Amino acid sequence: MRLLIGQWQYCWGPNNLWEKTFNEKLWSVQDRGSGSVNDFFSQCEAHTTDGQQLLNELKCIAYSPCNGRLARDKCIQLHDLLSVVLSEVRFFEVKLDEYAPAVPLSRTSSTRYYEQAQYNVIFRSFARLSSQSM
């Protein structure tokens, strides 16, 4: 299981750098066009789905029986693995919701989600240009 999780992870370094790395990757695909952006978010969604499946597998392991000697080790390992998977899944769930809300815009009475996503894209593009000019 630990090997599967290691292969699943994006390995973007510490959690506090994920936002920066995500933005850099998004900016990179934005330069290649909307098709690339769609592919990027499809990959993010697939990564999140795969992570959710790993969480379900970890849940099954947690409910499997074990004797007293292995219980402590099992708990420690599950905690470590859950922390890794859950934090990465949650990061991508938030990003997907930020850029592509679960409720389609055609079904909402407000364009708040779209305006927020557009604002974020514009703000990040401006920040990128500002950092390049320095």
C-alpha positions as a Markdown table, in Angstrom:
| # | Residue | x | y | z |
|---|---|---|---|---|
| 1 | Met | 0.0 | 0.0 | 0.0 |
| 2 | Arg | 2.8 | 2.3 | 0.9 |
| 3 | Leu | 4.3 | 1.7 | -2.6 |
| 4 | Leu | 1.0 | 2.5 | -4.3 |
| 5 | Ile | 0.7 | 5.7 | -2.4 |
| 6 | Gly | 4.3 | 6.7 | -3.3 |
| 7 | Gln | 3.5 | 6.1 | -7.0 |
| 8 | Trp | 0.3 | 8.1 | -6.7 |
| 9 | Gln | 1.8 | 11.2 | -5.1 |
| 10 | Tyr | 2.8 | 14.1 | -7.2 |
| 11 | Cys | 5.8 | 14.8 | -5.0 |
| 12 | Trp | 5.6 | 18.6 | -5.1 |
| 13 | Gly | 7.6 | 18.9 | -1.9 |
| 14 | Pro | 6.2 | 20.2 | 1.4 |
| 15 | Asn | 2.5 | 21.1 | 1.6 |
| 16 | Asn | 3.3 | 24.8 | 1.9 |
| 17 | Leu | 4.8 | 24.7 | -1.7 |
| 18 | Trp | 1.9 | 23.0 | -3.4 |
| 19 | Glu | 0.0 | 26.2 | -4.1 |
| 20 | Lys | 3.0 | 27.7 | -5.8 |
| 21 | Thr | 3.7 | 24.6 | -7.8 |
| 22 | Phe | 0.1 | 24.2 | -8.8 |
| 23 | Asn | 0.0 | 27.8 | -10.0 |
| 24 | Glu | 3.2 | 27.4 | -12.0 |
| 25 | Lys | 1.8 | 24.3 | -13.7 |
| 26 | Leu | -1.5 | 26.0 | -14.4 |
| 27 | Trp | 0.3 | 29.1 | -15.9 |
| 28 | Ser | 2.4 | 26.7 | -18.1 |
| 29 | Val | -0.7 | 25.0 | -19.5 |
| 30 | Gln | -2.6 | 28.3 | -19.9 |
| 31 | Asp | 0.2 | 29.4 | -22.3 |
| 32 | Arg | -0.6 | 26.3 | -24.5 |
| 33 | Gly | -4.4 | 27.0 | -24.8 |
| 34 | Ser | -7.7 | 26.0 | -23.4 |
| 35 | Gly | -7.3 | 22.3 | -24.5 |
| 36 | Ser | -4.2 | 22.0 | -22.3 |
| 37 | Val | -6.0 | 23.7 | -19.4 |
| 38 | Asn | -8.9 | 21.2 | -19.7 |
| 39 | Asp | -6.4 | 18.3 | -19.8 |
| 40 | Phe | -4.6 | 19.7 | -16.7 |
| 41 | Phe | -7.9 | 19.8 | -14.7 |
| 42 | Ser | -8.9 | 16.4 | -16.0 |
| 43 | Gln | -5.6 | 15.1 | -14.7 |
| 44 | Cys | -6.2 | 16.8 | -11.3 |
| 45 | Glu | -9.7 | 15.3 | -11.2 |
| 46 | Ala | -8.3 | 11.8 | -12.0 |
| 47 | His | -5.6 | 12.2 | -9.4 |
| 48 | Thr | -8.2 | 13.2 | -6.8 |
| 49 | Thr | -10.4 | 10.2 | -7.7 |
| 50 | Asp | -7.5 | 7.8 | -7.4 |
| 51 | Gly | -6.6 | 9.3 | -4.1 |
| 52 | Gln | -10.2 | 8.8 | -2.8 |
| 53 | Gln | -9.9 | 5.1 | -3.9 |
| 54 | Leu | -6.7 | 4.9 | -1.9 |
| 55 | Leu | -8.5 | 6.3 | 1.1 |
| 56 | Asn | -11.2 | 3.7 | 0.8 |
| 57 | Glu | -8.5 | 1.0 | 0.6 |
| 58 | Leu | -6.9 | 2.4 | 3.8 |
| 59 | Lys | -10.3 | 2.3 | 5.5 |
| 60 | Cys | -10.6 | -1.4 | 4.6 |
| 61 | Ile | -7.2 | -2.0 | 6.1 |
| 62 | Ala | -8.2 | -0.2 | 9.2 |
| 63 | Tyr | -11.2 | -2.4 | 9.7 |
| 64 | Ser | -9.4 | -5.6 | 9.0 |
| 65 | Pro | -8.6 | -7.7 | 12.1 |
| 66 | Cys | -5.2 | -7.9 | 13.6 |
| 67 | Asn | -3.7 | -9.1 | 16.9 |
| 68 | Gly | -2.5 | -6.9 | 19.8 |
| 69 | Arg | 1.1 | -7.0 | 18.8 |
| 70 | Leu | 0.5 | -5.7 | 15.3 |
| 71 | Ala | -2.2 | -3.2 | 16.3 |
| 72 | Arg | 0.1 | -0.5 | 17.4 |
| 73 | Asp | 2.3 | -0.7 | 14.2 |
| 74 | Lys | -0.9 | -0.8 | 12.0 |
| 75 | Cys | -2.2 | 2.3 | 13.7 |
| 76 | Ile | 1.0 | 4.3 | 13.2 |
| 77 | Gln | 1.4 | 3.3 | 9.6 |
| 78 | Leu | -2.3 | 4.0 | 8.8 |
| 79 | His | -2.0 | 7.4 | 10.4 |
| 80 | Asp | 1.1 | 8.2 | 8.3 |
| 81 | Leu | -0.5 | 7.0 | 5.1 |
| 82 | Leu | -3.8 | 8.7 | 5.8 |
| 83 | Ser | -2.1 | 12.0 | 6.5 |
| 84 | Val | -0.2 | 11.9 | 3.2 |
| 85 | Val | -3.2 | 10.9 | 1.0 |
| 86 | Leu | -5.8 | 13.0 | 2.7 |
| 87 | Ser | -3.9 | 16.2 | 2.6 |
| 88 | Glu | -3.1 | 15.8 | -1.2 |
| 89 | Val | -6.7 | 14.8 | -2.0 |
| 90 | Arg | -8.1 | 17.7 | -0.1 |
| 91 | Phe | -5.7 | 20.1 | -1.8 |
| 92 | Phe | -6.9 | 19.0 | -5.2 |
| 93 | Glu | -10.5 | 19.0 | -4.2 |
| 94 | Val | -10.3 | 22.6 | -3.1 |
| 95 | Lys | -8.5 | 23.6 | -6.3 |
| 96 | Leu | -11.0 | 21.8 | -8.5 |
| 97 | Asp | -13.8 | 23.5 | -6.6 |
| 98 | Glu | -12.1 | 26.8 | -6.9 |
| 99 | Tyr | -11.7 | 26.6 | -10.7 |
| 100 | Ala | -14.5 | 24.3 | -11.7 |
| 101 | Pro | -17.3 | 24.3 | -9.1 |
| 102 | Ala | -19.3 | 21.1 | -8.7 |
| 103 | Val | -22.6 | 22.9 | -9.4 |
| 104 | Pro | -22.6 | 23.9 | -13.1 |
| 105 | Leu | -23.0 | 27.6 | -13.7 |
| 106 | Ser | -26.1 | 27.0 | -15.7 |
| 107 | Arg | -27.8 | 25.7 | -12.5 |
| 108 | Thr | -26.9 | 28.5 | -10.2 |
| 109 | Ser | -28.8 | 31.8 | -9.9 |
| 110 | Ser | -25.6 | 33.7 | -9.4 |
| 111 | Thr | -22.4 | 34.0 | -11.4 |
| 112 | Arg | -20.4 | 34.2 | -8.2 |
| 113 | Tyr | -18.4 | 31.1 | -8.8 |
| 114 | Tyr | -17.5 | 32.0 | -12.3 |
| 115 | Glu | -16.5 | 35.6 | -11.3 |
| 116 | Gln | -14.3 | 34.2 | -8.5 |
| 117 | Ala | -12.6 | 31.8 | -10.8 |
| 118 | Gln | -12.0 | 34.5 | -13.5 |
| 119 | Tyr | -10.7 | 36.9 | -10.8 |
| 120 | Asn | -8.3 | 34.2 | -9.5 |
| 121 | Val | -7.0 | 33.5 | -13.1 |
| 122 | Ile | -6.6 | 37.2 | -13.8 |
| 123 | Phe | -5.0 | 37.9 | -10.4 |
| 124 | Arg | -2.5 | 35.0 | -10.8 |
| 125 | Ser | -1.7 | 36.1 | -14.4 |
| 126 | Phe | -1.0 | 39.6 | -13.1 |
| 127 | Ala | 1.2 | 38.2 | -10.2 |
| 128 | Arg | 3.1 | 36.1 | -12.7 |
| 129 | Leu | 3.8 | 39.1 | -15.0 |
| 130 | Ser | 4.8 | 41.3 | -12.0 |
| 131 | Ser | 7.3 | 38.7 | -10.7 |
| 132 | Gln | 8.8 | 38.3 | -14.2 |
| 133 | Ser | 9.3 | 42.0 | -14.6 |
| 134 | Met | 11.3 | 42.2 | -11.3 |
